[in-house]
């Protein structure tokens, strides 16, 4: 992004070559949700303070990090405690989804991500 003049910014988006697509993409709001492995919504963006989600990378490992600021720490504690109590291991995951759509599933997404990782490591 680069500021141009008093009232313009220039934005370059990977994989987007035409202005109309870029405008449509930039005009949408992301929908954040926190889901269990069965894709049930446990929290959503309304449970965060405005602007309360940020993505960055660990400076030592370059692993992605999502930082959230919740409106009600007690509610977040209750949700995470319930998820943690689930057994067996692997079922007690709180997944953070960006723009979840009907038909998306945790298991399909984790399988897809694992396959990509294995291809990278080959």
Buried (B, 14 or more C-beta within 10 A) or exposed (E): EEEEEEEEEEEEEEEBEEEEEBEEEEEEEEEBBBBBBEBEEBBBBEBBEEEBBEEEEEEEEEEEEEEBEBEEEEEBEEBBEEBEEBEEEEEBBBBBBEEBEEEEEBEEBBEEEEEEEEEEEE
